[in-house]
Amino acid sequence: MPTTIVWFHNDLRAHDNEALSAACARGAVVGLYVWCPDELGGRAPGAAFRWWLHHALLGLRSALEHCRVPLVLRRAPRAAPVLEQLLAATKADAVFWNKRYDPVVKERDQRLAEELRRRGIWVEEYPGFLVHEPNAVTTAGGEAYRVFTPFWRRLSTSIPPAARPRPQAATLPAHVLPSDDISAWRLLPRIPWDRGFYSTWEPTEEGALRVLDAFLRTGLEAYARKRDVLGEEGTSRLSPYLAHGQLSVRQVWHRVQQSEASSAAKQTFLRQLAWREFAYHVLVEQPSLHERSLKLEFESFPWKELPLETLQRWQRGETGIPVIDAGMRQLWATGWMHNRARMIVASWLTKNLQGHWCLGERWFWDTLVDADPANNPFGWQWVAGCGADAAPYWRVFQPVRQGVTFDADGRYVRQWVPELATLPDEFLHRPWMAPKAVLDRAGVVLGKTYPLPMVDPDESRKSALAVFQVWRNARAPSSPIG
Ligand SMILES: Cc1cc2nc3c(=O)[nH]c(=O)nc-3n(C[C@H](O)[C@H](O)[C@H](O)COP(=O)(O)OP(=O)(O)OC[C@H]3O[C@@H](n4cnc5c(N)ncnc54)[C@H](O)[C@@H]3O)c2cc1C
């Protein structure tokens, strides 16, 4: 009976997992996850992602038990020697995995696959992390799309491969290697900043399926109306499950299509999923997405060197702009931030403070449970104006107006910035405009209980646009803003 090793990475699920299904159909299967952050250099998973990973791997282990697949967990400087050991111990003749697109990992995988094949090991890479493989959705000329709308038009009419059920039980392998005790990996923080994570998330495959079911039942129809309302749970919150592969995007796609929701609701939601797909297609074309502006001219943009204190005020949610502070504190407390808030805080950092988008990308990378090698740099570049099909640089989100529009009843700010909770709606998003008597009644002392704005939103916007204009004139003297 042949034995296959299934090497897991960001596909931590038993259902609709092509590599696992193919392996189970062959005979005995051993699952492997190698924790090798050193091999990933500066792009090793951040702290919030590690928290999730710890729980996701425990969840995967029990999901695989149902299929009689033992999961070997190993920490090592590099993955290759662990694979070698496991191949020798199990006498496996094949290694299967699901394709990964993160450039650092992809390169390592390719090297390893070549080496193993050279030695006669059967190596197979399966699709499934995306709706379609990047080279399957191209322009008529066979090129990768650079603009989202035509990409979406193509994608929306495509039919993804059907999702697979959890495989039948495999034959138990005769030999495996002992597994590490995952707590020795120290993925969980020593200082307990993760309390809010436990009350917010159920970071397992079962949790993923429950969240998906609940969203299809009660969230999808209202998605278009509520998805931008900051204080509502109006979005699916599927992003961490998709980032860790606890949910198959193809399954999500089909379940949405088969749901009872209106066609408009389905399209609105699938369009957002298509942004994820688009970001991955861009990443495949531009592997340096996290460190180089897609619009290359922005490599010479005069981003400011931000003093540490300025950056820390943004990171800690002490900017003095309530909607921004609410977003940054939601991120710290739960490892997730509403999409609208992500855009507002990113615009503040890159425009009003004129900081480099990479500073924000790195902070998100460390603090998001859904930190994603494509979506995160793609989102930052989009807001900063240097990305694919991006908002132009001069589109600066006015945070007070954004707050008034997307947190009209103030629920979001009141939840995450409780020191302002009793301010009336009229001044909640601009406490510095409130008369002293109003502040007194709400117990707010600006500069003491809540900071004054670190920079004036309108003045800093003008100053950013002036810098942009000078930079652009120096490059192309005849092109005015807009
Ligand atoms: C600066 C910035 C950084 C971001 N970093 C990440 C990140 O690291 N990881 C991540 O998954 N998303 C990121 N996003 C995209 C988006 O904010 C999140 O996917 C979304 O907020 C997740 O919440 P949800 O699952 O409830 O989304 P929903 O609105 O329910 O959308 C469903 C799914 O569609 C995809 N999606 C939705 N909007 C986008 C988008 N704008 N771009 C790409 N995919 C999208 C996600 O997979 C999401 O889970 C970022 C956006 C910005 C502006």
The ligand as an SDF file (V2000), in Angstrom:
LIG
                    3D

 53 58  0  0  0  0  0  0  0  0999 V2000
   -4.6750   48.6200    3.6310 C   0  0  0  0  0  0  0  0  0  0  0  0
   -5.4190   47.3250    3.4590 C   0  0  0  0  0  0  0  0  0  0  0  0
   -4.8410   46.1360    3.9000 C   0  0  0  0  0  0  0  0  0  0  0  0
   -5.5320   44.9220    3.7470 C   0  0  0  0  0  0  0  0  0  0  0  0
   -4.9340   43.7710    4.1860 N   0  0  0  0  0  0  0  0  0  0  0  0
   -5.5760   42.5840    4.0180 C   0  0  0  0  0  0  0  0  0  0  0  0
   -4.9850   41.3720    4.4530 C   0  0  0  0  0  0  0  0  0  0  0  0
   -3.8510   41.3300    4.9440 O   0  0  0  0  0  0  0  0  0  0  0  0
   -5.7070   40.2280    4.3020 N   0  0  0  0  0  0  0  0  0  0  0  0
   -6.9470   40.2000    3.7430 C   0  0  0  0  0  0  0  0  0  0  0  0
   -7.5510   39.1340    3.6260 O   0  0  0  0  0  0  0  0  0  0  0  0
   -7.5050   41.3400    3.2840 N   0  0  0  0  0  0  0  0  0  0  0  0
   -6.8770   42.5300    3.4210 C   0  0  0  0  0  0  0  0  0  0  0  0
   -7.4720   43.6770    2.9810 N   0  0  0  0  0  0  0  0  0  0  0  0
   -8.7510   43.5840    2.2460 C   0  0  0  0  0  0  0  0  0  0  0  0
  -10.0210   43.6750    3.1130 C   0  0  0  0  0  0  0  0  0  0  0  0
   -9.9400   44.7530    3.9920 O   0  0  0  0  0  0  0  0  0  0  0  0
  -10.2940   42.4130    3.9150 C   0  0  0  0  0  0  0  0  0  0  0  0
  -10.2240   41.2820    3.0780 O   0  0  0  0  0  0  0  0  0  0  0  0
  -11.6890   42.4340    4.5400 C   0  0  0  0  0  0  0  0  0  0  0  0
  -11.8200   43.5330    5.3780 O   0  0  0  0  0  0  0  0  0  0  0  0
  -11.8750   41.1560    5.3330 C   0  0  0  0  0  0  0  0  0  0  0  0
  -13.0960   41.1660    6.0200 O   0  0  0  0  0  0  0  0  0  0  0  0
  -14.2880   40.2180    5.5710 P   0  0  0  0  0  0  0  0  0  0  0  0
  -13.7960   38.8320    5.4320 O   0  0  0  0  0  0  0  0  0  0  0  0
  -15.4000   40.4620    6.5220 O   0  0  0  0  0  0  0  0  0  0  0  0
  -14.6190   40.8080    4.1550 O   0  0  0  0  0  0  0  0  0  0  0  0
  -15.8970   40.6760    3.2010 P   0  0  0  0  0  0  0  0  0  0  0  0
  -16.3180   42.0340    2.8670 O   0  0  0  0  0  0  0  0  0  0  0  0
  -16.9100   39.7720    3.8060 O   0  0  0  0  0  0  0  0  0  0  0  0
  -15.3090   40.0380    1.8760 O   0  0  0  0  0  0  0  0  0  0  0  0
  -15.2090   38.6210    1.6720 C   0  0  0  0  0  0  0  0  0  0  0  0
  -13.8170   38.2560    1.2620 C   0  0  0  0  0  0  0  0  0  0  0  0
  -13.4690   38.9170    0.0440 O   0  0  0  0  0  0  0  0  0  0  0  0
  -12.0870   39.2880    0.0700 C   0  0  0  0  0  0  0  0  0  0  0  0
  -11.9910   40.7560    0.0280 N   0  0  0  0  0  0  0  0  0  0  0  0
  -12.9170   41.6500    0.4180 C   0  0  0  0  0  0  0  0  0  0  0  0
  -12.4770   42.9060    0.1770 N   0  0  0  0  0  0  0  0  0  0  0  0
  -11.2400   42.7890   -0.3390 C   0  0  0  0  0  0  0  0  0  0  0  0
  -10.2560   43.7210   -0.7910 C   0  0  0  0  0  0  0  0  0  0  0  0
  -10.4690   45.0270   -0.7720 N   0  0  0  0  0  0  0  0  0  0  0  0
   -9.0850   43.2420   -1.2620 N   0  0  0  0  0  0  0  0  0  0  0  0
   -8.8470   41.9120   -1.3220 C   0  0  0  0  0  0  0  0  0  0  0  0
   -9.7470   40.9780   -0.9150 N   0  0  0  0  0  0  0  0  0  0  0  0
  -10.9190   41.4140   -0.4230 C   0  0  0  0  0  0  0  0  0  0  0  0
  -11.5180   38.7610    1.3720 C   0  0  0  0  0  0  0  0  0  0  0  0
  -10.9640   37.4880    1.1380 O   0  0  0  0  0  0  0  0  0  0  0  0
  -12.7490   38.6810    2.2620 C   0  0  0  0  0  0  0  0  0  0  0  0
  -12.6300   37.7390    3.3020 O   0  0  0  0  0  0  0  0  0  0  0  0
   -6.8050   44.9010    3.1280 C   0  0  0  0  0  0  0  0  0  0  0  0
   -7.3680   46.1070    2.6950 C   0  0  0  0  0  0  0  0  0  0  0  0
   -6.6890   47.2980    2.8610 C   0  0  0  0  0  0  0  0  0  0  0  0
   -7.3130   48.5700    2.3850 C   0  0  0  0  0  0  0  0  0  0  0  0
  1  2  1  0
  2  3  1  0
  2 52  2  0
  3  4  2  0
  4  5  1  0
  4 50  1  0
  5  6  2  0
  6  7  1  0
  6 13  1  0
  7  8  2  0
  7  9  1  0
  9 10  1  0
 10 11  2  0
 10 12  1  0
 12 13  2  0
 13 14  1  0
 14 15  1  0
 14 50  1  0
 15 16  1  0
 16 17  1  0
 16 18  1  0
 18 19  1  0
 18 20  1  0
 20 21  1  0
 20 22  1  0
 22 23  1  0
 23 24  1  0
 24 25  2  0
 24 26  1  0
 24 27  1  0
 27 28  1  0
 28 29  2  0
 28 30  1  0
 28 31  1  0
 31 32  1  0
 32 33  1  0
 33 34  1  0
 33 48  1  0
 34 35  1  0
 35 36  1  0
 35 46  1  0
 36 37  1  0
 36 45  1  0
 37 38  2  0
 38 39  1  0
 39 40  1  0
 39 45  2  0
 40 41  1  0
 40 42  2  0
 42 43  1  0
 43 44  2  0
 44 45  1  0
 46 47  1  0
 46 48  1  0
 48 49  1  0
 50 51  2  0
 51 52  1  0
 52 53  1  0
M  END
$$$$
